[in-house]
Amino acid sequence: MEARNIHPDDFPLQQLDLLRVLGYHHLQNGSSIRAAQIFEALQALHPEDASICLSLACSLLRSGQPDQAMLVLESIPGPQKDSALAWLLRGQALTRNGRLAEAARAMRLFIHRRSKEET
């Protein structure tokens, strides 16, 4: 059997949405490693999708991989890189790595961004 490369256009939008929901289901039900696998596959198909990156970072954090989560957070495209959720996840990852001063700064930025996003 010959391996073939998968192109993002090979997946209809409904199938991508189904995979996304499946990833969230695993994340909410304690299967963060499985969720990370799903979101990694989705990110490979759509690296420009910031929401997939944020979901991947969250699942990596929940599966005890804060270093990998930080790498994903640093690769988020566009304005979502500076969103409240991105700063919250950064703060959590930095805390787990014992980088408390940086974590405190990230959490302050989370609070600041969250108040701006609510208005």
N, C-alpha and C positions, 0 to 999 in steps of 0.2 A: 504494500500500500504506500502510495506516494504522499508525503506531507505537503500541505498547501498553505500558503500564507492567507490569513484572513484579513480582509479589507473592511473598514468600517461600513461601507455601503452594502456589505453582504448581510448586515443585520437590519431588518426593518425597525422602525422606531418603537413599535409595540414590543418587540423582543428585547430591545435595550431597556425599556421601561420595566419589563417583567424581571430582568436580571437585577435592575436597581432595587425593585421591591423585595426580591429574594435576599439581596444583600442586607437591606434594612431589617428584614425579618430575622436573619441570622444574628445581626448586631443586637437587636432587642431581646433575643432569646438566649443570649449567653454564648453564642457560637462566633465569637469575634474573629477567630482564625479563619473560619470558613467565609465570613463576611469580607475579610481582608483579601482573600483569594479572588472573590467575585469582583470587588472594587479594583483590584490590580488588573484584572482582565478588562474591565470597562475602561480603566485609565489608558491601557495600551491601545484600545480602539479609539478613544476620544481624549487625548491628553490636553486638549483645549478646554475641557469642561471642568470648571472650578468646583462645582458641587460634587463631582465624583472624587476629586482630589481631597476635599474636606471629609467626605465619607470614608475614604481610604485612611486618611490620617487618624480619624476617630477610631476606626476598627484596629489599626495598628497600636494605638495607645491602649485600648482595652485588652489587647492580646499581649501586653507587656513589652512592646517594641518602641520605646520613645525615640530612640535615635533614628529609626526608619521613618517614624511619623514626622520628625523635624525635617528630614530630607524631602518628604512629600510636601510639607507646608511651605518650604522654601521654593518649591517648583510650581506653586499655584499661579496660573496665568491671570492677568487682568486685575481689575479692582478688588476682586474677592480676596486677593492676597493680604489686603489690609482690612478685611471685614472683622466684625466683632467675634464671629465664630472662629476665624483663623487665629486671632489673638488669644482666645480662651484655650484652644487646643495647644498653642505654643506654650502658654503658661503652665498647662498641665504637663506637657512633655518636659519642660525645663525643671519643673518641680521634681518629677520622677528621676531626673538626672542629677538632682542635688544642686542645681544652679539657681539658688533661691533669690538672689538679687535680680537676676534677669527675669525670673518667673514673676516676681513682684511687679516689675516694669510691664511685662506682658499683660498681667491681670489689670493693671491700671489702664492700659490701652484698650483692653476688652471693655471695661466699664465705660470709658470715654466713647468708644465706637458704638457700643450698644445704645447709649443715650442719644447719639446722633441718628442711628438707624431707626429708632422708635418715632422720631419726629418726621 
